[in-house]
Amino acid sequence: MIDSSNTEIESLVVHHIGAHSKGETVKISRTPVQLRDDDITGEVLKSYFFNAFKTDEFFNFIGAEEGAAGLVHEGVSTVFDDKSLFYSQSVKIAEFLYKQSNHPKIGAGEFYMAYFSNCVVDGEVVDAIGIFKSENKDKFLKVYLKEQSFELGTQEGINIRKLDKGCIIFNTERHYGFKAVMIDNINKGNEARFWREDFLGLQAREDSFYFTRNYMDVCKGFVEDVYNKDNQVDKPEQFDFLNRSLDFFDKKHNFDQDEFETEVVRSPDVKEAFADYRHQFEQEKGIPLNDSFDISKSAVKSEKKHFKSVLKLDKNFHIYVHGKRDYIEKGFDTQRGMNFYKLYFDQEN
């Protein structure tokens, strides 16, 4: 959990990163930005930099020994050791970002590097370094007074509610590669890898959020790939498995593999298939899945929206299934030559 209520921006520099694929260049600012203590701009910037990070998903640097991807790790380490080197390291990191931004879908934009003091992360007060990039510009309506009449105009600028790309590195857990948060709200697919992997050189931190999210991904993947119609599993059975899984993570505080198999997986045949799928998931993705861990409620909240249990019947009906598998029956009407579902309920709302 991050608390920036007492955080101050000690240093800030802005450079411009041109679109590499279009042959544009990097424009380096000669000096850092001067923020006055009474300037509201500092509070606006702090809101812009911090408000996008709403989950407890943390990352660590892979390490400087991993080649070019370690340049950001090396740069922030240098600044944490000596803040007087903040500007020179911002130039190196901006130029490195430009070199990595060679995908045609990666646009030009402003590069920000900030040094923060009094950040609170998981109850610990630390300094932090933020690295951000804004690519999208919005048009804003401007109302102004001219000769006792109001006129309208437009102005292009950055929407402070929409952080495009960002990373905040906290000066803690240094021996593990620091603790960091990261976001990319623009690029998806292969081009998104450059911000996290090619540029920042980050990997997911193996904590309760990491283990909870990955195990919930296994549950969704198992239903999509194995526990499905191809293996004679009807939709209500699939939804029942998903609902039991979500209910388990929602109500429990600790994950235990044996307890999960008893309450969620249940059938011996399904247990065997689930164990095979879990092993395959670990091997293919290189992600370990612990048999016991603390359940992250933040991860559960984040993943809930992906657990969809909706029966879509032609274009006429959508049935949302939240539980009570025994209250749903599927059949076939020979006279009409059509499938049907029979639903049992106590009250109609």
ABEGO torsion letter per residue (X at the ends): XBBAAABBBABBBBBBBBBAAAGBBBBBBABBBBBBAABAAAAAAAAAAAAABABABBBBBAEAAAEAAAAAAAAAAAAAABAAAAAAAAAAAAAAAAAABABAABBBEBBBBBBBBGBBBGGBBBBBBBBBBBABBBBBBBBBBBGGBBBBBBBBBBBAABBABBBBBBBBGAAAGEBBBBBBAABBEAAAAAAAAAAAGBBBBBBAAAAAAAAAAAAAAAAAAABBAAAGBBAAAAAAAAAAAAAAAAABABBBAAAAAAAAAGBAAAAAAAAAAAAAAAAAAGBBBBABBBBBAAAAAAAAAABBBBBBBEAABBBBBAEGAAABBBBBBAAAGBBBBBBBBABBX
